[in-house]
Amino acid sequence: MQNLLQQRCFNHASREAVARCPECSRFFCRECITEHDDRAVCSACLKKLVQPPIARRRLLKVFRGAQFLAALLIAWFFFFAIGESLLRIPASFHEGTLWHAGWLDQK
C-alpha cells in the first residue's frame, strides 16, 4: 500500500492528498473529497451513490405518467359531473318562474 504522505490529488496534481476514496481507491485533496454516510468519498462516487439506478428512474417516470393521467381523469370526471348537474336544472329555473310563489304575488 502506498503511503498517503507521498500521494497527490487525482484532480489537482500540485496538491497533497488527504484522503482515499473507498469506492474508487483514488487519492484526493480536501476540496475534492466530501463526507457521505460517515465515509469520505469523492464527488464522482458521491454522484453514483446518490443517483438511483436506471430501472428505478424508469419506474419513477412511468409512475409520474400514471399520476398525470389519473389527475387528468379525475379533473375530467369533476367537470363532467358539474356539467351534468347544470343540465339537470329545469328550464323554468332559467326563466324565473320557479321562484314565483302564489302568496308573494298576492297583495
Buried (B, 14 or more C-beta within 10 A) or exposed (E): EEEEEEBBBBBEEEBBBBBBBEBBEBBBBEEBBBEEEEBBBBBBBBEEEEEEEEEEEEEEEEEEEEEEEEEEEEEEEEEEEEEEEEEEEEEEEEEEEEEEEEEEEEE
